[in-house]
Amino acid sequence: GSSTTTFNTVFAKATSAQYADLAEKYLADADYEEGTVVAVGGEKEVTACKPGDRAIGAVSTNPAYMMNSELDGGTYIALKGRVPVKVVGIVKKGDRLVASDYGCATAAPPTSPDVFAIALESSDDRDIKLVEAIIL
């Protein structure tokens, strides 16, 4: 629809969304690319993850639901749902993902406690790429 009236706050009930993740704005250390995996830390609230970090999500570019939208300068981090995630190394559909180097995820060892996502597609490419995943 459309309107020529300006509204400050609109209360509505949504029954569907065009995109697939729930995201919240956080202050990030840098301007990260789509799919960059982040953890709490760094100079601001979140930073690109490294091995051993507990990842909280990945940078979203098209969130279905945006929380904390009034935060100046924030970056939307997908906390739940379907989103492209930067992955390094071979990944198979159904692999559990954990934090790796340079804001990427990698397939988790079977007993890893720090899983934050599950891959929805496979890739034999060992380099960094975007893989569709479910943020848990």
C-alpha positions in Angstrom: 0.0 0.0 0.0 0.9 3.6 0.1 0.1 6.7 2.2 0.7 10.4 2.0 0.5 10.7 5.8 3.6 10.5 8.0 3.4 8.3 11.1 5.7 8.2 14.1 4.8 4.8 15.5 2.7 2.2 13.7 1.2 -0.8 15.5 0.5 -3.6 13.1 0.2 -7.3 13.0 2.5 -9.0 10.3 1.6 -12.3 8.9 4.6 -12.7 6.6 7.9 -11.2 5.8 9.9 -10.8 2.6 13.2 -11.8 4.2 14.2 -14.5 6.6 16.2 -13.4 9.7 15.6 -11.6 12.9 18.4 -9.0 13.4 19.4 -6.5 16.0 21.6 -3.4 15.6 25.0 -3.5 17.5 27.9 -1.2 17.4 30.7 -2.9 15.4 34.4 -2.3 15.3 34.4 -1.9 11.5 32.1 -1.8 8.5 31.8 -5.6 8.0 30.6 -7.4 4.8 27.4 -9.4 4.6 27.7 -12.7 6.3 30.7 -11.8 8.5 30.5 -13.8 11.7 30.7 -11.7 14.9 31.3 -12.2 18.6 30.9 -9.9 21.6 34.2 -8.0 22.0 36.6 -5.5 20.5 36.5 -1.8 21.1 32.7 -1.5 20.6 30.0 -4.1 21.2 30.8 -6.7 18.5 33.8 -7.6 16.4 34.7 -10.2 13.7 35.1 -13.6 15.3 38.3 -15.6 15.7 38.8 -19.3 16.6 37.5 -20.1 20.1 35.0 -17.2 20.2 31.3 -17.8 20.9 29.8 -16.4 17.7 26.4 -14.6 18.2 25.4 -14.3 14.6 26.3 -12.8 11.2 26.0 -9.5 9.5 22.6 -9.3 7.8 21.7 -7.1 4.8 18.0 -7.8 4.5 16.5 -8.7 7.9 12.9 -9.6 8.1 12.6 -8.1 11.6 14.9 -5.3 12.8 15.4 -4.7 16.5 17.1 -1.7 18.1 16.6 0.2 14.8 17.1 3.6 16.4 20.8 2.9 17.3 23.0 5.4 15.4 25.7 3.8 13.4 24.8 0.2 14.3 25.2 -2.9 12.1 22.3 -5.4 11.8 23.4 -8.8 13.2 21.2 -11.8 12.3 20.5 -13.5 15.6 18.0 -16.1 14.3 16.9 -17.5 11.0 18.1 -18.0 7.5 21.1 -15.8 6.3 24.2 -16.0 4.2 27.3 -16.7 6.4 30.9 -16.4 5.5 32.5 -19.8 5.7 36.0 -21.0 5.2 36.9 -24.6 4.2 34.7 -27.5 2.9 31.2 -27.5 4.3 28.4 -30.0 3.8 24.6 -29.4 4.2 23.7 -30.0 7.8 27.2 -29.2 9.2 27.2 -27.4 12.5 29.1 -24.1 12.2 31.5 -22.5 14.7 33.7 -19.3 14.7 36.9 -19.4 12.7 39.4 -16.8 11.5 38.7 -13.4 10.0 34.9 -13.3 10.7 34.3 -16.6 9.1 32.6 -19.8 10.3 33.9 -23.4 9.7 32.4 -26.9 10.1 32.4 -27.8 13.8 34.0 -30.9 15.3 31.3 -33.4 16.5 31.6 -32.4 20.2 32.0 -28.6 19.8 29.9 -26.7 22.4 30.0 -23.3 20.5 27.8 -24.1 17.5 25.8 -21.0 16.4 24.5 -22.1 13.0 23.8 -25.0 10.6 24.7 -25.0 6.9 21.8 -25.3 4.5 24.0 -26.0 1.5 27.3 -27.7 0.6 30.5 -26.3 -0.9 33.8 -28.1 -1.8 35.5 -24.7 -2.2 38.2 -24.4 0.6 38.3 -20.6 0.2 36.1 -18.0 1.9 32.5 -17.9 0.5 29.0 -17.2 1.5 26.9 -20.3 2.5 23.2 -20.1 3.3 22.8 -21.2 7.0 20.3 -21.2 9.8 21.4 -19.0 12.8 20.3 -21.0 15.9 
